[in-house]
Amino acid sequence: MRWTDEATELFAELIAVLPSSLRHTVQERAETCAEWIASEHGRKEVDSDLALYALMEGTPAHMRPRLVEAMDCRRETADVRRQTSGWRKN
């Protein structure tokens, strides 16, 4: 199944915040979950919303706050980029 570039990037970024001992298992669970849901709903690709949902579902509950924190940081970085996109140093 095809994953959008945004979904692939988000997935890689978030999986990296988990302990290395969990990454492989969480990755397999989340990828299987995302692709199964996409297939069941007649989708031809996994988008970032579905990737995030599957990653949260595949991550043990006690580790989910790490994913939420990483998403908050990601959102803040995007906000700063948007706010400064018109700024140019003279």
C-alpha positions in Angstrom: 0.0 0.0 0.0 1.2 3.5 -0.8 1.9 6.0 2.0 1.8 9.8 1.3 5.1 11.6 1.7 3.6 13.5 4.6 2.5 10.3 6.3 5.9 8.7 5.9 7.7 11.8 7.2 5.3 12.0 10.2 5.6 8.3 11.0 9.4 8.4 10.9 9.6 11.5 13.0 7.3 10.1 15.7 8.6 6.6 15.8 12.1 8.0 16.5 11.0 9.4 19.9 10.2 6.0 21.2 12.8 3.8 22.9 14.7 1.7 20.4 13.6 -1.4 22.1 10.0 -0.7 21.2 10.3 0.8 17.7 10.3 -2.3 15.7 7.2 -3.8 17.4 5.3 -0.5 17.3 6.2 0.1 13.7 5.0 -3.3 12.6 1.7 -2.9 14.6 1.1 0.6 13.3 1.9 -0.1 9.7 -0.4 -3.2 9.7 -3.2 -1.2 11.4 -2.9 1.8 9.1 -2.9 -0.3 5.9 -5.7 -2.6 7.1 -7.9 0.4 7.9 -7.1 2.1 4.6 -7.9 -1.1 2.7 -11.2 -1.6 4.6 -12.3 1.9 3.7 -11.4 1.5 0.1 -8.4 3.9 0.3 -5.4 3.5 -2.0 -3.0 5.2 0.4 -2.3 5.9 4.0 -2.5 9.6 4.8 -0.9 11.4 7.8 -4.1 11.3 9.9 -4.4 7.6 9.5 -0.7 7.1 10.2 -1.0 9.1 13.4 -4.0 7.2 14.5 -2.4 3.8 13.9 0.8 4.9 15.6 -1.1 6.0 18.7 -3.0 2.7 18.7 0.2 0.6 18.2 2.1 2.4 21.0 1.9 1.2 24.6 -0.3 3.6 26.6 2.6 4.6 28.9 4.6 5.8 25.9 1.9 7.8 24.2 2.7 11.0 26.0 6.1 11.0 24.1 4.2 11.0 20.8 1.9 13.8 22.0 4.9 15.9 23.1 6.6 15.3 19.7 3.5 16.4 17.9 3.3 19.6 20.0 6.9 20.4 19.1 6.2 19.7 15.5 3.2 22.0 15.5 5.1 24.8 17.3 7.9 24.5 14.7 5.4 24.7 11.9 3.7 27.8 13.5 7.1 29.6 13.8 8.0 28.8 10.2 4.6 30.2 9.0 5.0 33.3 11.2 8.5 34.0 9.9 8.0 33.0 6.3 7.7 36.6 5.2 10.6 37.8 7.3 13.8 38.7 5.4 17.1 39.9 6.8 18.4 43.0 5.1 
